[in-house]
Amino acid sequence: MLSDLDLAKYPFTPQTTSLVESLGIKVGFLTDPTYREILERAKKRVEEAIKDGVVGADLRKPSVETLSYPVAIMFVKALGDRFLYRRYATAEAKRASRLLKKELNAKLLHLAREAFGWRINANMEEDAERYPFLLHFTDYLRNASRLHEAKWKLVNRAVRDGYVRVTKVEAARLMESEVERRIMEGLLAEGEVELPEPLRSYLQEIGKVLEENRGRIGVEALPSEVIIEAFPPCIRRAYEGLISGRKASHMERFALTSFLINIGMDLEKIVKLFVSVSDFDEELTRYQVEHIAGLRGSRTKYTPPTCSTLRTHGLCINPNDLCKRIRHPLTYYRRKIRSIRGGRERKQPSKEQAQTATASSSKGPQEE
């Protein structure tokens, strides 16, 4: 049985769900002033996720902390922003991981079993001090598959009778992965959240914080390769103009350079893009590029100007439908990449479809 403090720490447990159901709290009830503290904490949870990448643990009032969790989930779901979904799920998962690492082994074991239904046991063998837990390989693989370091690959683990030896820190990390996955599944589930009018002000405040920080935090989600076809029209024009030697304003050069830096283009390649410009000075250009990248001067890495700033300087050229829904060039880039990749995935048959097609076209049964 988990204590009130435990529920505040780990509000994703079935016991928390039962508690909320037993209290009979409905969405309509939340407009009552009695729930104001819970609403404020729920809003703060989401804002912490956006700004800090991890939700804090305010355990001074366990009941408020516990009940603010499902309300925060409701706020995120109501906003319907996939980027926020991932940001929030990751931030709550990191919060849980930090707390789990401080727990006694017995508590961690209990939570893994009760909250997630893991087949996990205490290790009673000689290496128990280093590897206190034995986790069934199916539960291990479900969560380790999202972790890319070599140490998480099953071939690199000690496995006996179907159970993988894991350290306490590793167990907490795997539980973090489980929490993130479960939150995402809940947010992506069908159905919309309709909030009463008095609660929509909370969504407006959260939405404002999200847009203020989206450009800064969005770099984390960008791919390693540069995809030119995903550039917003303003950046595409600046990019093509630079290559053709067209003279550009200081703001246009800054916007393009800071954009290319933030999407991961190699600095040397950026410098070489300026070769066609009539007043090209390699040494000066390199200094300016490195300055914008945060390698010189104040050591501040600059992000591209917002769409509003670009419009002010007359650089918002040929905006398309996607431009009307975003406020920052990096946001456009991320969304366009998802659209491009989604289209490619739809055009290409899945691995299972390919295997089925191959099997059906053969004359006899295939061996795997």
N, C-alpha and C positions, 0 to 999 in steps of 0.2 A: 504494500500500500504506500502510495506516494504522499508526502506531506504537502501542506499548502505552499510552502516554499519551493518544493520540488516542481509543483504544477506551474508556479510562476517562472521557474527556470526553463521548464520544458513543456510549453503549452500545446505541443503537437501530440500529446499522448491521448489514448482513448479515454482515460479518466477525465481529462479536461473536457472532451466532447460530451461526456455524460454529465459533467457538472453544469455546462451551459444549457443542456437540454432540461436538466432538473430545475433550473432556475426559471425556465420558460421565457427567456428573453427573446423578443421578436424585434425585427428591424424597426417597426413603428414605435416601439417603446423607447428607443434610443433618443427620441426628441425630448424626453422628460429630463429636466435639469439634474435629476439624480445621477444620470449617466455621463454628465459633462466631463468628469475627471477621466473616465474610461475613454471617451471620444478624443480628448486632448492627448492622452498617452498613445492611443492608436495612431493619430496623425503624426505624432513625434516619431513613432517607430518607423513609419514609412519615410519620413524626412531624413532620419538617421541613415536609413538604407541608401537613399539617394545620394546624400552628401558624403557619408563616411564609408560606405560599402559594407558596413556591419551594424547591426542593431545593438544598442546598449542594453544592459541588464539593470533596470531600476527595480530593486527588490524591497524597497521600503514599505510598499503596500502590495503584498502578494496578490490579493484578489484583483486589484486594478491591473497589475501586470499580466495576470492570467487572462482576464476578460478582454483586455485591449488587443490581444493577439487575433482572435477571430474577427474583431471589428476592423483591424488593420488589413487583414486579408480581404475583407469586404470592400474596403476603400480601393485597394489595388485592383480588384476584380472589376469594380464599377468604372474605373478609369479606362480599362480596356487597352492598355498600352503594353505590347509584348516586351518591349525593352525594359519597362518597369517591372513586369512579371519576373524576368530573369534577375534583375538587380535586387528585387526584394527577396526572392527565394534564396539567392546566394547570401545575402546579408543576414537573414534569419538563421541559415545553416551555419554560418561562421560564428554567430552568437552562441548557438548550441554547442559547437565544437570547443569553444573557449571554456565554457562552463564544465563540459564533460571531462576535460583534461584535469580538472581540479577535484573531481569526485573520487571516492574510494572505489576500488575495483568492483566490490559487491554491488554498489549503486549503478555503476555503468553496465554491469552484467544484467541487472534487473531491468533497466531501461531498454536495453537492446532486445530483451525477450518480450517485455510487455508492450512497448511502443511499436516495435517493428516486427515482432514475431520471428526474430532471428533464431536459428539453431546455433547457439553459442554456449560454451562451457568454460569453466575455470580449468586451466592447465595444471595438472597435478604432478607433472613429471619434473625432471631435473632442471630443465630450462625455464621453469615457471616464472622465475624472477624477471627474466628478460622478456619472455612471451607469456603473459598471464592469461591469455585467452586463446581458445580453440574455436574458430568460426567455420561453419560448414561452407564448402567451396561454392555452393550455389548462391548463398547470401554474400559471400566474398566477391564473386565475379559480378554480381548484379551492380555492386557499387564501385568496385575497383576498375571496372571497364571504362569509367569516365576519367580515370587518373592516368596520366601518360608517362610518368617516370617508369624506368625499367624495373624498379624494385616492386612495382605493383603487379607485374605480369606473373601469372600463376606458375610459369615454368621456373621462376626465380624464387619461389616460396617453398618452405618446408611443409609438406602435406602428408598427413597420415590418417588412414581410414576415412578419407573424405573431408578431413578438417584441416584448416590452415592455421598455423601459429601466427598470432599478431600481437604486437606490443600495445600498450595502453594508448599511446599517441596515435598509432595506426587505427585502433578501434574507434577512437574519437573522430578521426578523419573519415573513416568509412561511414560512420553515423551521420557526419556532416553531409556526405554525398546522398545518403538516404533521405535526410530532411529536405534537402534542396529538390530532389526528384519528386517527393510527395507533394510539396508545396506547388511546384510547377504543374503537376498533374491536376491538382485542385483548381488552380487558376485557369488552366486551359480547358477544363471540363465545360460541356455545353451549358447554356443558361446564362442569362444576364442578371445583373444586380440593379434593381431600381431603388434609389434612395429617396426618402421623403425630402421635400424642399428644404426644410431647416438644416439638413445634413449636407446639402450640396456645397455649402460654403467651405466645408472641409476639403472637398475634392478640388475646388478652385485653388485653395491655398497649396495643396500638395502638387497640383498641376503646374503652378507657377514655379515652385521649387524645382520640379523636374526639368522644366524648360530652361531655367537659369543654369542648371548643372549638366544638362545633356551633352553639350559639346565637349565639356571637360572630361567627363567620364566615358564618353562614347568611344574614345580612342582604344580602350581596353578590348572592345568587341571587333575591332577592325582586323581583316585578314593580313597575313604577312606579305602577300603579293599585291602589287598596285594594279587596279582594274580601271583603265581609262574610260571604258564605256559606262562606268558608274559615276563619273564626275558630274556634278550639277552644271547646268548650262553656263553659268557665270565663270566657273573654274575651267570648264572645257574651252571656252572662248579665250580666256587668258592663257591657257596652256598652248593652244594652237597658234595664238598670236605670237607668243614668245618664240616658238620654234620657227615661225616664218619671218621673225625679225621685226615684227610690228612694235612700235614704240608704246610703252605702257606707263601709266601713272605710278607714282610711288605706292599708293594704296593697292592697286591691282597687282603689282609685284609682290607686295607683302602678303596679300590674301592668297595668291598662288603658292608662294614659297612656304608659308606657314601651313597651308593645307597639305602640300606634298610631304612636308616633314611629319605631320601628325598622322598621315596614313602609312608611314613607314618607308618612303622612298629613300634610297641611299643618298647621303649628302653630296657625294662626288657627282652623282648623276644629275642632281639638281643644279649644281654649279655649271655643268656642261650644257644644260638647257639654255643658258644665257649667252652661249657663244655667238649666236646669230644676231644678238642685239648690237646696234652700231656703236654704242659707247661701252662695250664690254671690257671690263678690267678684271682679269681672273683673280688676282690677289684680293681686291676690294670685294668682289662678289662672294668669294669664299668666306671672307670675314663676316659679311652680312648674313649669309646663310647660317653660319655657325652661331652667330649672335641670336638669330631667331630660334635656333634649335636649343639654345640655353647652354652652349659650350663656351661662350665668351661674355664679357661684360657683367651684367647683373646675374648671370646664370639662370635666367628665367626662360623657360620654354614657352613660346607664344602659341596660342591657338588662333585659328582663322577668325576674322571678323564675323559677326552675326549677319543674317540676311538683312536685318534692318539697317545696319551700318553700311552694307554693300549698296543698298538702295539709295541711301543718303548720298553716296559718292557716285551714283549713276552707273554702278557696276552690275546691277541685277538685269541681265540681258536675256530676253526670250524665255521668261519663266514658264514652266509647264505645269501640268496638274499636280505633280508631286511637290513642286515648289510651293504651291498654295497651302500645303499641309505641314510644312516644316519651317523652322526658324534658324537653322544653322546648316552650313554646307556639309559638315561631317555627318549630321543626321540624314541628309539626302543620300550621301555616299553609302551609309550603312543600309538604309532601306532599299536603295537601288540594287545593292549587292544581293540582298535577300531575294529580291524579285528576279534578278538574273539567274541566280542559282536555283531558285524554285522552278523557273521555266526549263532549265537544263535537266533537272531531275524528272520533270513530267515527260520530257521528250525521250529520256533514256529508260529502257525497261529495268525494273529492279533485278537484283541478283536472283531472287526466287523466280521471277517471270522468265528470265533468261534460261534458268535451269529447267523450268517446266517446258519451255519451247524446245529446248535441245532434246529433252527426254521424249517428247511427243513426236518429234521428227525422226527418231531412230527406229530401227526395225525390232529391236528387242530391249529387254530391261537393261538399265545401266547400273553399273556398280560404282559406289562412291569411294 
